[in-house]
Amino acid sequence: MDERITFLCEIVNRISEIISDKENKKKQELVKAVYEKTEEVYNDFYRILQHAYLEIDSGNMTVDEAVRYFDHERFPFRSSRKKIRGYMQHPYYSRNQELEWFNIGVMGVLCGGIHDSIERFLNCSIKENDIFAETKVEFKGYHTIVDIMNLYDRKNMNSLFYSDFYKHYLGGEELEEAIRKRLLVDIKRQMGKIDKAWQMVCDYYPRIMF
């Protein structure tokens, strides 16, 4: 995983610079390589989440064990993940929107799904008079699987274990069981977010290849 993400980080922003006809073949080679490596990363992330979901759902993995599992599984590519410093122009402003959306999908997969704040920004309405703005999509520091870990880490004072709602307003439901059920919902949601990012890659891949 480490080598795959390093490769993608080094190459993904170069694609947007290759837009002339004479460089079209080179562009296609780069895009194809990125597509194939991104698929491998996507499959890895999805495998990790799916395994955790099934184990938690069947009672074979506790919330604490799930947090340790996520931390262990992401360790081999932690150093490369820190290199994800993608600053992309919003596709509205780009000369090649297909390439930009493709790149955003790739970065979304690398980050374990497009972060909620980035997704809101991408979906917001861009006005005509904003055309001269230097609006960038910034992926620096975002990784959604890390968000899940922080939310369910018993040692983290900002986790659900210390939430007033979960501590005082659960009614008759046990705290541990309520948090376990919430983790299952969040994992399922995360799988959907990674699917969405990968689907974006798949949607724009043929548009820039042919």
N, CA, C and O of each residue as an XYZ file, in Angstrom:
840
protein
N       0.829     -1.205      0.000
C       0.000      0.000      0.000
C       0.864      1.255      0.000
O       0.536      2.230     -0.678
N       1.976      1.244      0.761
C       2.827      2.423      0.888
C       3.353      2.871     -0.466
O       3.282      4.054     -0.799
N       3.879      1.939     -1.249
C       4.454      2.279     -2.551
C       3.377      2.773     -3.512
O       3.622      3.680     -4.307
N       2.190      2.182     -3.441
C       1.104      2.583     -4.332
C       0.684      4.020     -4.064
O       0.492      4.800     -4.996
N       0.542      4.370     -2.789
C       0.111      5.732     -2.456
C       1.214      6.736     -2.767
O       0.931      7.841     -3.232
N       2.468      6.364     -2.517
C       3.579      7.250     -2.867
C       3.568      7.547     -4.361
O       3.721      8.694     -4.780
N       3.385      6.502     -5.154
C       3.330      6.659     -6.615
C       2.206      7.620     -7.002
O       2.410      8.529     -7.806
N       1.024      7.416     -6.430
C      -0.125      8.246     -6.793
C       0.087      9.692     -6.380
O      -0.249     10.611     -7.128
N       0.641      9.896     -5.193
C       0.876     11.262     -4.714
C       1.843     12.010     -5.625
O       1.698     13.214     -5.839
N       2.813     11.305     -6.150
C       3.822     11.938     -6.999
C       3.282     12.277     -8.386
O       3.770     13.197     -9.040
N       2.275     11.531     -8.828
C       1.870     11.645    -10.226
C       0.539     12.343    -10.457
O       0.312     12.903    -11.530
N      -0.353     12.317     -9.454
C      -1.728     12.736     -9.716
C      -1.829     14.199    -10.150
O      -2.631     14.517    -11.029
N      -1.048     15.086     -9.565
C      -1.143     16.493     -9.941
C      -0.444     16.813    -11.253
O      -0.660     17.881    -11.827
N       0.392     15.898    -11.733
C       1.059     16.106    -13.023
C       0.086     15.934    -14.183
O       0.285     16.499    -15.258
N      -0.961     15.156    -13.958
C      -1.880     14.850    -15.056
C      -2.522     16.116    -15.603
O      -2.650     16.269    -16.817
N      -2.924     17.016    -14.730
C      -3.617     18.224    -15.159
C      -2.745     19.116    -16.038
O      -3.257     19.918    -16.819
N      -1.435     18.972    -15.908
C      -0.527     19.810    -16.684
C      -0.352     19.299    -18.108
O       0.153     20.022    -18.967
N      -0.762     18.066    -18.366
C      -0.554     17.457    -19.678
C      -1.855     17.534    -20.460
O      -2.677     16.620    -20.393
N      -2.044     18.611    -21.195
C      -3.332     18.803    -21.866
C      -3.194     19.051    -23.371
O      -4.202     19.065    -24.077
N      -1.985     19.246    -23.874
C      -1.825     19.498    -25.299
C      -1.983     18.215    -26.097
O      -1.757     17.125    -25.571
N      -2.370     18.333    -27.361
C      -2.611     17.165    -28.208
C      -1.366     16.297    -28.359
O      -1.452     15.070    -28.333
N      -0.210     16.938    -28.517
C       1.002     16.160    -28.750
C       1.400     15.340    -27.523
O       2.158     14.376    -27.632
N       0.884     15.729    -26.354
C       1.194     14.986    -25.144
C       0.049     14.064    -24.746
O       0.060     13.496    -23.654
N      -0.923     13.914    -25.609
C      -2.114     13.139    -25.271
C      -1.771     11.685    -24.925
O      -2.341     11.112    -23.996
N      -0.838     11.094    -25.677
C      -0.458      9.703    -25.413
C       0.169      9.573    -24.027
O      -0.106      8.624    -23.292
N       1.011     10.537    -23.685
C       1.641     10.514    -22.365
C       0.586     10.675    -21.275
O       0.640     10.017    -20.236
N      -0.368     11.558    -21.532
C      -1.445     11.764    -20.569
C      -2.209     10.471    -20.341
O      -2.499     10.111    -19.200
N      -2.537      9.768    -21.424
C      -3.293      8.537    -21.304
C      -2.528      7.472    -20.523
O      -3.119      6.715    -19.753
N      -1.226      7.420    -20.723
C      -0.408      6.454    -19.992
C      -0.442      6.750    -18.496
O      -0.573      5.842    -17.674
N      -0.322      8.041    -18.152
C      -0.345      8.431    -16.748
C      -1.710      8.157    -16.128
O      -1.807      7.615    -15.027
N      -2.751      8.534    -16.840
C      -4.111      8.351    -16.328
C      -4.404      6.867    -16.104
O      -4.991      6.495    -15.088
N      -3.998      6.028    -17.045
C      -4.223      4.586    -16.922
C      -3.495      4.023    -15.697
O      -4.044      3.211    -14.953
N      -2.253      4.470    -15.504
C      -1.469      3.995    -14.358
C      -2.118      4.436    -13.046
O      -2.205      3.651    -12.102
N      -2.572      5.687    -12.985
C      -3.222      6.192    -11.777
C      -4.516      5.443    -11.508
O      -4.811      5.086    -10.368
N      -5.289      5.207    -12.564
C      -6.554      4.485    -12.432
C      -6.329      3.099    -11.820
O      -7.036      2.698    -10.896
N      -5.342      2.377    -12.344
C      -5.093      1.012    -11.883
C      -4.597      0.989    -10.433
O      -5.012      0.130     -9.654
N      -3.719      1.916    -10.065
C      -3.214      1.959     -8.698
C      -4.300      2.406     -7.727
O      -4.375      1.922     -6.598
N      -5.140      3.335     -8.177
C      -6.233      3.808     -7.325
C      -7.214      2.681     -7.039
O      -7.746      2.578     -5.934
N      -7.449      1.838     -8.035
C      -8.345      0.695     -7.835
C      -7.797     -0.238     -6.758
O      -8.559     -0.780     -5.957
N      -6.484     -0.425     -6.738
C      -5.876     -1.274     -5.718
C      -6.063     -0.676     -4.328
O      -6.392     -1.384     -3.377
N      -5.848      0.642     -4.218
C      -6.013      1.318     -2.930
C      -7.469      1.247     -2.481
O      -7.754      0.988     -1.312
N      -8.382      1.479     -3.415
C      -9.815      1.398     -3.115
C     -10.172      0.014     -2.576
O     -10.865     -0.105     -1.565
N      -9.701     -1.023     -3.251
C     -10.005     -2.396     -2.822
C      -9.464     -2.676     -1.429
O     -10.099     -3.379     -0.643
N      -8.280     -2.123     -1.118
C      -7.691     -2.316      0.203
C      -8.538     -1.649      1.287
O      -8.869     -2.264      2.300
N      -8.882     -0.384      1.057
C      -9.695      0.337      2.028
C     -11.039     -0.356      2.244
O     -11.498     -0.512      3.375
N     -11.653     -0.763      1.148
C     -12.966     -1.395      1.247
C     -12.872     -2.719      2.011
O     -13.749     -3.053      2.807
N     -11.792     -3.465      1.753
C     -11.590     -4.728      2.465
C     -11.471     -4.494      3.969
O     -12.068     -5.218      4.766
N     -10.702     -3.485      4.349
C     -10.512     -3.172      5.768
C     -11.843     -2.842      6.438
O     -12.154     -3.368      7.506
N     -12.616     -1.977      5.812
C     -13.890     -1.564      6.391
C     -14.896     -2.709      6.428
O     -15.601     -2.895      7.420
N     -14.958     -3.467      5.350
C     -15.920     -4.565      5.296
C     -15.605     -5.635      6.344
O     -16.507     -6.157      6.998
N     -14.317     -5.956      6.497
C     -13.918     -6.947      7.493
C     -14.310     -6.478      8.891
O     -14.859     -7.250      9.678
N     -14.028     -5.210      9.199
C     -14.372     -4.671     10.520
C     -15.879     -4.720     10.739
O     -16.336     -5.097     11.818
N     -16.645     -4.347      9.739
C     -18.102     -4.337      9.866
C     -18.636     -5.736     10.185
O     -19.442     -5.905     11.100
N     -18.189     -6.715      9.441
C     -18.680     -8.082      9.628
C     -18.283     -8.640     10.991
O     -19.069     -9.333     11.637
N     -17.061     -8.334     11.426
C     -16.587     -8.828     12.708
C     -17.326     -8.167     13.876
O     -17.679     -8.834     14.848
N     -17.555     -6.872     13.778
C     -18.290     -6.162     14.834
C     -19.740     -6.622     14.877
O     -20.297     -6.861     15.948
N     -20.338     -6.740     13.715
C     -21.746     -7.129     13.615
C     -21.985     -8.531     14.171
O     -23.040     -8.802     14.743
N     -21.016     -9.412     14.005
C     -21.165    -10.789     14.485
C     -20.735    -10.949     15.946
O     -20.873    -12.031     16.517
N     -20.223     -9.893     16.542
C     -19.804     -9.949     17.933
C     -18.395    -10.452     18.147
O     -17.990    -10.700     19.283
N     -17.637    -10.609     17.063
C     -16.261    -11.107     17.174
C     -15.237     -9.997     17.387
O     -14.064    -10.280     17.634
N     -15.665     -8.738     17.295
C     -14.747     -7.617     17.464
C     -15.450     -6.525     18.269
O     -16.565     -6.122     17.939
N     -14.795     -6.052     19.321
C     -15.349     -4.970     20.128
C     -15.004     -3.622     19.487
O     -14.232     -3.559     18.530
N     -15.577     -2.564     20.018
C     -15.268     -1.214     19.525
C     -13.787     -0.916     19.723
O     -13.139     -0.381     18.822
N     -13.246     -1.252     20.884
C     -11.825     -1.012     21.159
C     -10.935     -1.795     20.197
O      -9.926     -1.280     19.715
N     -11.311     -3.022     19.926
C     -10.547     -3.842     18.985
C     -10.639     -3.287     17.571
O      -9.680     -3.375     16.804
N     -11.778     -2.721     17.227
C     -11.943     -2.121     15.899
C     -11.017     -0.926     15.722
O     -10.414     -0.759     14.662
N     -10.900     -0.096     16.754
C     -10.004      1.067     16.688
C      -8.572      0.605     16.500
O      -7.841      1.164     15.682
N      -8.159     -0.417     17.254
C      -6.796     -0.948     17.115
C      -6.591     -1.562     15.736
O      -5.516     -1.441     15.150
N      -7.617     -2.215     15.224
C      -7.539     -2.827     13.896
C      -7.331     -1.770     12.819
O      -6.473     -1.925     11.950
N      -8.119     -0.689     12.874
C      -7.969      0.387     11.892
C      -6.570      0.995     11.972
O      -5.945      1.271     10.948
N      -6.088      1.201     13.189
C      -4.763      1.804     13.364
C      -3.681      0.895     12.809
O      -2.740      1.357     12.164
N      -3.819     -0.402     13.061
C      -2.826     -1.369     12.573
C      -2.843     -1.463     11.058
O      -1.788     -1.499     10.425
N      -4.035     -1.503     10.469
C      -4.162     -1.686      9.031
C      -3.692     -0.463      8.249
O      -3.256     -0.590      7.105
N      -3.777      0.703      8.849
C      -3.354      1.902      8.125
C      -1.867      2.203      8.351
O      -1.305      3.071      7.683
N      -1.230      1.495      9.285
C       0.167      1.773      9.622
C       1.118      1.663      8.437
O       1.979      2.528      8.278
N       0.996      0.612      7.579
C       1.958      0.470      6.476
C       1.963      1.647      5.499
O       2.964      1.873      4.821
N       0.855      2.405      5.415
C       0.842      3.519      4.461
C       0.697      4.864      5.157
O       0.332      5.857      4.528
N       0.984      4.896      6.460
C       0.843      6.141      7.209
C       1.795      7.221      6.703
O       1.404      8.377      6.542
N       3.064      6.832      6.451
C       4.041      7.826      6.018
C       3.684      8.405      4.665
O       3.837      9.605      4.435
N       3.204      7.548      3.761
C       2.825      8.032      2.442
C       1.585      8.907      2.502
O       1.459      9.871      1.747
N       0.654      8.561      3.419
C      -0.568      9.353      3.538
C      -0.248     10.792      3.921
O      -0.955     11.719      3.525
N       0.815     10.973      4.688
C       1.201     12.320      5.096
C       1.649     13.161      3.905
O       1.672     14.390      3.973
N       2.004     12.481      2.810
C       2.454     13.197      1.622
C       1.297     13.680      0.760
O       1.509     14.393     -0.221
N       0.080     13.299      1.116
C      -1.072     13.745      0.331
C      -1.292     15.224      0.611
O      -1.868     15.596      1.633
N      -0.844     16.031     -0.277
C      -0.954     17.479     -0.112
C      -1.545     18.061     -1.388
O      -0.954     18.932     -2.026
N      -2.711     17.564     -1.741
C      -3.319     17.958     -3.010
C      -4.007     19.303     -2.932
O      -4.913     19.490     -2.119
N      -3.594     20.238     -3.760
C      -4.265     21.516     -3.896
C      -4.728     21.608     -5.339
O      -3.924     21.830     -6.244
N      -6.020     21.438     -5.550
C      -6.545     21.443     -6.913
C      -7.515     22.592     -7.090
O      -8.258     22.946     -6.175
N      -7.497     23.161     -8.264
C      -8.457     24.201     -8.563
C      -9.840     23.594     -8.672
O     -10.002     22.485     -9.183
N     -10.849     24.329     -8.186
C     -12.220     23.838     -8.302
C     -12.511     23.583     -9.779
O     -12.175     24.414    -10.622
N     -13.130     22.446    -10.106
C     -13.378     22.082    -11.510
C     -14.125     23.157    -12.300
O     -13.994     23.220    -13.522
N     -14.894     23.990    -11.630
C     -15.617     25.064    -12.310
C     -14.649     26.001    -13.038
O     -14.967     26.536    -14.100
N     -13.473     26.190    -12.457
C     -12.506     27.129    -13.012
C     -11.492     26.477    -13.944
O     -10.692     27.170    -14.572
N     -11.520     25.151    -14.039
C     -10.478     24.437    -14.758
C     -10.701     24.441    -16.267
O     -11.831     24.462    -16.753
N      -9.578     24.419    -16.990
C      -9.671     24.298    -18.452
C     -10.060     22.876    -18.843
O     -10.582     22.650    -19.934
N      -9.811     21.939    -17.973
C     -10.140     20.548    -18.258
C     -10.859     19.964    -17.048
O     -10.238     19.357    -16.176
N     -12.165     20.154    -17.007
C     -12.937     19.739    -15.842
C     -12.914     18.228    -15.641
O     -12.948     17.758    -14.504
N     -12.858     17.462    -16.729
C     -12.826     16.010    -16.599
C     -11.593     15.546    -15.824
O     -11.685     14.676    -14.958
N     -10.446     16.133    -16.142
C      -9.224     15.777    -15.428
C      -9.294     16.169    -13.958
O      -8.848     15.423    -13.086
N      -9.858     17.343    -13.692
C      -9.926     17.803    -12.307
C     -10.841     16.910    -11.469
O     -10.502     16.549    -10.342
N     -11.999     16.557    -12.025
C     -12.903     15.685    -11.268
C     -12.297     14.296    -11.087
O     -12.483     13.666    -10.046
N     -11.571     13.818    -12.102
C     -10.872     12.543    -11.984
C      -9.867     12.604    -10.834
O      -9.804     11.701    -10.000
N      -9.088     13.679    -10.805
C      -8.091     13.843     -9.748
C      -8.732     13.927     -8.367
O      -8.227     13.347     -7.407
N      -9.837     14.645     -8.271
C     -10.532     14.770     -6.989
C     -11.036     13.406     -6.528
O     -10.965     13.083     -5.342
N     -11.544     12.607     -7.464
C     -11.964     11.247     -7.117
C     -10.799     10.423     -6.602
O     -10.937      9.694     -5.620
N      -9.638     10.534     -7.264
C      -8.437      9.802     -6.827
C      -8.050     10.226     -5.418
O      -7.796      9.381     -4.560
N      -8.005     11.540     -5.177
C      -7.626     12.028     -3.857
C      -8.637     11.583     -2.810
O      -8.277     11.304     -1.666
N      -9.918     11.516     -3.212
C     -10.942     11.046     -2.295
C     -10.699      9.605     -1.871
O     -10.880      9.261     -0.703
N     -10.290      8.763     -2.815
C      -9.976      7.365     -2.492
C      -8.774      7.306     -1.554
O      -8.788      6.558     -0.576
N      -7.734      8.090     -1.843
C      -6.530      8.088     -1.011
C      -6.819      8.533      0.414
O      -6.152      8.104      1.356
N      -7.817      9.397      0.567
C      -8.173      9.906      1.897
C      -9.232      9.043      2.573
O      -9.759      9.415      3.621
N      -9.546      7.893      1.980
C     -10.544      7.018      2.578
C     -11.959      7.507      2.382
O     -12.838      7.201      3.187
N     -12.191      8.261      1.324
C     -13.498      8.866      1.073
C     -13.369     10.372      1.170
O     -12.600     10.875      1.990
N     -14.102     11.095      0.354
C     -14.008     12.555      0.385
C     -14.568     13.071      1.699
O     -15.690     12.737      2.082
N     -13.790     13.877      2.379
C     -14.177     14.421      3.684
C     -15.436     15.274      3.548
O     -15.646     15.929      2.527
N     -16.272     15.258      4.592
C     -17.545     15.993      4.547
C     -17.361     17.458      4.184
O     -18.130     17.996      3.388
N     -16.356     18.112      4.752
C     -16.160     19.537      4.495
C     -15.784     19.801      3.046
O     -16.218     20.792      2.459
N     -14.972     18.911      2.464
C     -14.599     19.056      1.055
C     -15.802     18.777      0.165
O     -16.014     19.456     -0.840
N     -16.584     17.774      0.540
C     -17.762     17.421     -0.248
C     -18.765     18.573     -0.276
O     -19.365     18.858     -1.312
N     -18.940     19.229      0.863
C     -19.847     20.387      0.912
C     -19.343     21.495      0.006
O     -20.124     22.146     -0.687
N     -18.037     21.705      0.015
C     -17.454     22.749     -0.826
C     -17.643     22.431     -2.307
O     -17.992     23.309     -3.096
N     -17.414     21.176     -2.681
C     -17.546     20.785     -4.080
C     -18.987     20.889     -4.568
O     -19.234     21.157     -5.744
N     -19.934     20.675     -3.659
C     -21.345     20.696     -4.037
C     -21.983     22.074     -3.952
O     -23.138     22.255     -4.338
N     -21.223     23.053     -3.442
C     -21.813     24.378     -3.283
C     -21.953     25.054     -4.650
O     -21.244     24.725     -5.601
N     -22.866     25.989     -4.718
C     -23.135     26.698     -5.972
C     -22.063     27.751     -6.217
O     -21.822     28.611     -5.370
N     -21.422     27.679     -7.381
C     -20.393     28.654     -7.757
C     -21.035     29.714     -8.650
O     -21.730     29.392     -9.614
N     -20.794     30.970     -8.317
C     -21.400     32.070     -9.069
C     -20.472     32.538    -10.182
O     -19.254     32.380    -10.113
N     -21.086     33.120    -11.207
C     -20.315     33.599    -12.360
C     -19.271     34.634    -11.947
O     -18.159     34.640    -12.475
N     -19.624     35.509    -11.006
C     -18.682     36.566    -10.637
C     -17.557     36.059     -9.734
O     -16.702     36.834     -9.304
N     -17.562     34.759     -9.453
C     -16.459     34.164     -8.700
C     -15.375     33.621     -9.627
O     -14.411     33.007     -9.169
N     -15.535     33.846    -10.919
C     -14.671     33.218    -11.908
C     -13.201     33.566    -11.737
O     -12.328     32.785    -12.116
N     -12.919     34.742    -11.162
C     -11.525     35.158    -11.017
C     -10.936     34.743     -9.668
O      -9.776     35.027     -9.370
N     -11.739     34.082     -8.874
C     -11.261     33.674     -7.554
C     -10.276     32.514     -7.674
O     -10.384     31.672     -8.566
N      -9.319     32.493     -6.760
C      -8.334     31.403     -6.704
C      -8.892     30.332     -5.762
O      -8.346     30.113     -4.681
N      -9.950     29.681     -6.157
C     -10.612     28.708     -5.297
C      -9.967     27.337     -5.464
O      -9.948     26.773     -6.558
N      -9.442     26.813     -4.364
C      -8.731     25.544     -4.399
C      -9.424     24.508     -3.538
O     -10.015     24.822     -2.505
N      -9.339     23.267     -3.987
C      -9.778     22.139     -3.185
C      -8.558     21.662     -2.414
O      -7.570     21.248     -3.018
N      -8.612     21.714     -1.088
C      -7.454     21.376     -0.271
C      -7.696     20.059      0.462
O      -8.639     19.943      1.245
N      -6.848     19.076      0.209
C      -6.973     17.777      0.852
C      -6.014     17.632      2.028
O      -6.003     16.594      2.690
N      -5.228     18.639      2.290
C      -4.202     18.547      3.324
C      -4.825     18.253      4.689
O      -5.712     18.969      5.153
N      -4.339     17.188      5.315
C      -4.748     16.897      6.680
C      -6.019     16.088      6.826
O      -6.353     15.672      7.935
N      -6.741     15.851      5.735
C      -8.016     15.149      5.859
C      -7.847     13.650      5.624
O      -7.222     13.223      4.652
N      -8.407     12.876      6.519
C      -8.475     11.434      6.284
C      -9.634     10.892      7.106
O      -9.602     10.931      8.336
N     -10.647     10.390      6.432
C     -11.899     10.086      7.105
C     -11.837      8.848      7.998
O     -12.598      8.762      8.961
N     -10.964      7.897      7.712
C     -10.830      6.743      8.595
C     -10.219      7.170      9.928
O     -10.549      6.603     10.969
N      -9.340      8.154      9.903
C      -8.787      8.700     11.139
C      -9.909      9.347     11.959
O      -9.907      9.258     13.187
N     -10.852      9.987     11.296
C     -11.998     10.569     11.996
C     -12.770      9.500     12.760
O     -13.172      9.710     13.904
N     -12.975      8.349     12.115
C     -13.679      7.248     12.778
C     -12.903      6.776     14.002
O     -13.481      6.543     15.064
N     -11.603      6.639     13.845
C     -10.784      6.189     14.975
C     -10.902      7.142     16.153
O     -11.067      6.711     17.294
N     -10.816      8.439     15.874
C     -10.885      9.429     16.944
C     -12.245      9.422     17.634
O     -12.335      9.637     18.843
N     -13.291      9.178     16.870
C     -14.642      9.209     17.407
C     -14.921      8.028     18.337
O     -15.780      8.112     19.215
N     -14.191      6.925     18.139
C     -14.458      5.708     18.922
C     -13.288      5.274     19.796
O     -13.308      4.182     20.365
N     -12.277      6.116     19.905
C     -11.123      5.801     20.736
C     -11.436      6.161     22.192
O     -11.607      7.334     22.525
N     -11.506      5.168     23.034
C     -11.866      5.374     24.439
C     -10.888      6.312     25.152
O     -11.241      6.951     26.144
N      -9.667      6.387     24.643
C      -8.660      7.243     25.266
C      -8.781      8.703     24.833
O      -8.139      9.583     25.407
N      -9.599      8.953     23.827
C      -9.786     10.303     23.307
C     -10.960     10.964     24.025
O     -12.085     10.468     23.974
N     -10.695     12.075     24.687
C     -11.738     12.757     25.465
C     -12.834     13.338     24.575
O     -13.900     13.706     25.067
N     -12.581     13.422     23.284
C     -13.599     13.922     22.343
C     -14.396     12.795     21.691
O     -15.209     13.041     20.800
N     -14.167     11.572     22.130
C     -14.865     10.429     21.547
C     -16.289     10.340     22.089
O     -16.668     11.075     23.000
N     -17.066      9.431     21.516
C     -18.455      9.253     21.932
C     -18.573      8.732     23.355
O     -19.619      8.889     23.984
N     -17.530      8.122     23.866
C     -17.573      7.607     25.234
C     -17.719      8.729     26.259
O     -18.121      8.488     27.397
N     -17.391      9.951     25.854
C     -17.492     11.096     26.769
C     -18.569     12.083     26.328
O     -18.669     13.186     26.867
N     -19.371     11.682     25.351
C     -20.449     12.532     24.860
C     -21.581     12.604     25.889
O     -21.993     11.580     26.436
N     -22.077     13.808     26.149
C     -23.185     13.979     27.095
C     -24.407     13.185     26.650
O     -25.111     12.601     27.473
N     -24.651     13.168     25.350
C     -25.811     12.435     24.846
C     -25.706     10.951     25.179
O     -26.648     10.350     25.696
N     -24.563     10.379     24.880
C     -24.404      8.946     25.094
C     -24.303      8.598     26.583
O     -24.649      7.485     26.982
N     -23.836      9.533     27.400
C     -23.676      9.263     28.818
C     -24.979      9.449     29.599
O     -25.214      8.764     30.594
N     -25.826     10.381     29.142
C     -26.964     10.767     29.978
C     -28.339     10.611     29.334
O     -29.348     10.619     30.040
N     -28.403     10.467     27.994
C     -29.704     10.500     27.339
C     -30.029      9.242     26.534
O     -30.760      9.288     25.545
N     -29.476      8.134     26.975
C     -29.700      6.896     26.230
C     -30.948      6.139     26.662
O     -31.359      5.196     25.986
N     -31.538      6.521     27.736
C     -32.660      5.752     28.240
C     -32.158      4.442     28.821
O     -31.223      4.434     29.620
N     -32.782      3.321     28.420
C     -32.401      2.041     28.978
C     -31.296      1.334     28.226
O     -30.867      0.254     28.634
N     -30.829      1.912     27.143
C     -29.820      1.227     26.335
C     -28.430      1.406     26.923
O     -28.055      2.495     27.358
N     -27.686      0.334     26.928
C     -26.333      0.383     27.466
C     -25.416      1.217     26.570
O     -25.539      1.218     25.345
N     -24.505      1.918     27.218
C     -23.566      2.780     26.501
C     -22.756      2.012     25.463
O     -22.655      2.439     24.313
N     -22.186      0.897     25.858
C     -21.322      0.139     24.954
C     -22.090     -0.338     23.719
O     -21.581     -0.271     22.601
N     -23.303     -0.812     23.927
C     -24.092     -1.323     22.823
C     -24.507     -0.197     21.877
O     -24.511     -0.369     20.658
N     -24.853      0.948     22.446
C     -25.251      2.088     21.617
C     -24.095      2.562     20.749
O     -24.285      2.877     19.575
N     -22.907      2.611     21.321
C     -21.729      3.048     20.569
C     -21.350      2.007     19.521
O     -20.927      2.359     18.420
N     -21.497      0.738     19.855
C     -21.221     -0.326     18.880
C     -22.132     -0.199     17.661
O     -21.678     -0.324     16.524
N     -23.407      0.047     17.902
C     -24.362      0.201     16.799
C     -24.032      1.439     15.964
O     -24.148      1.421     14.739
N     -23.624      2.500     16.633
C     -23.257      3.728     15.915
C     -22.015      3.490     15.054
O     -21.921      4.014     13.944
N     -21.072      2.711     15.553
C     -19.869      2.410     14.786
C     -20.225      1.645     13.517
O     -19.659      1.911     12.456
N     -21.146      0.709     13.611
C     -21.576     -0.037     12.431
C     -22.176      0.894     11.381
O     -21.920      0.751     10.186
N     -22.973      1.845     11.844
C     -23.575      2.822     10.923
C     -22.494      3.662     10.251
O     -22.559      3.915      9.048
N     -21.505      4.094     11.024
C     -20.450      4.948     10.477
C     -19.546      4.187      9.511
O     -19.102      4.746      8.507
N     -19.273      2.933      9.804
C     -18.466      2.129      8.878
C     -19.201      1.956      7.560
O     -18.610      2.086      6.488
N     -20.490      1.662      7.645
C     -21.293      1.504      6.436
C     -21.301      2.810      5.637
O     -21.184      2.801      4.412
N     -21.436      3.901      6.330
C     -21.420      5.217      5.670
C     -20.071      5.470      5.013
O     -19.996      6.019      3.914
N     -18.999      5.063      5.704
C     -17.662      5.272      5.158
C     -17.445      4.448      3.899
O     -16.809      4.912      2.952
N     -17.963      3.244      3.884
C     -17.863      2.400      2.692
C     -18.579      3.079      1.518
O     -18.124      3.017      0.376
N     -19.698      3.723      1.822
C     -20.417      4.457      0.782
C     -19.619      5.634      0.260
O     -19.655      5.924     -0.936
N     -18.892      6.323      1.145
C     -18.103      7.485      0.734
C     -16.928      7.068     -0.150
O     -16.599      7.749     -1.121
N     -16.302      5.946      0.195
C     -15.198      5.458     -0.632
C     -15.736      4.989     -1.983
O     -15.116      5.218     -3.022
N     -16.887      4.337     -1.957
C     -17.538      3.937     -3.209
C     -17.791      5.161     -4.094
O     -17.564      5.123     -5.303
N     -18.258      6.226     -3.484
C     -18.595      7.440     -4.227
C     -17.355      8.052     -4.870
O     -17.394      8.482     -6.022
N     -16.249      8.088     -4.113
C     -14.996      8.634     -4.652
C     -14.491      7.767     -5.807
O     -14.061      8.285     -6.838
N     -14.545      6.451     -5.629
C     -14.091      5.537     -6.685
C     -14.994      5.642     -7.905
O     -14.514      5.569     -9.036
N     -16.295      5.813     -7.693
C     -17.221      5.952     -8.807
C     -16.905      7.202     -9.617
O     -17.040      7.206    -10.841
N     -16.485      8.259     -8.936
C     -16.090      9.485     -9.628
C     -14.899      9.213    -10.546
O     -14.856      9.690    -11.680
N     -13.935      8.441    -10.043
C     -12.777      8.052    -10.858
C     -13.249      7.272    -12.083
O     -12.806      7.537    -13.201
N     -14.145      6.314    -11.871
C     -14.635      5.475    -12.968
C     -15.449      6.269    -13.980
O     -15.409      5.988    -15.177
N     -16.186      7.259    -13.495
C     -17.022      8.068    -14.395
C     -16.178      8.915    -15.339
O     -16.510      9.056    -16.516
N     -15.082      9.482    -14.820
C     -14.299     10.420    -15.626
C     -13.139      9.757    -16.359
O     -12.574     10.343    -17.282
N     -12.784      8.553    -15.960
C     -11.683      7.854    -16.619
C     -11.906      7.711    -18.137
O     -11.019      8.082    -18.905
N     -13.047      7.190    -18.593
C     -13.221      7.049    -20.052
C     -13.321      8.380    -20.771
O     -13.001      8.457    -21.957
N     -13.752      9.421    -20.095
C     -13.899     10.727    -20.732
C     -12.560     11.357    -21.081
O     -12.454     12.121    -22.040
N     -11.531     11.029    -20.292
C     -10.222     11.629    -20.565
C      -9.279     10.665    -21.277
O      -8.155     11.024    -21.625
N      -9.745      9.449    -21.488
C      -8.918      8.461    -22.176
C      -9.249      8.367    -23.663
O      -8.401      7.986    -24.470
N     -10.491      8.718    -24.024
C     -10.894      8.497    -25.423
C     -11.488      9.774    -26.014
O     -11.884      9.787    -27.179
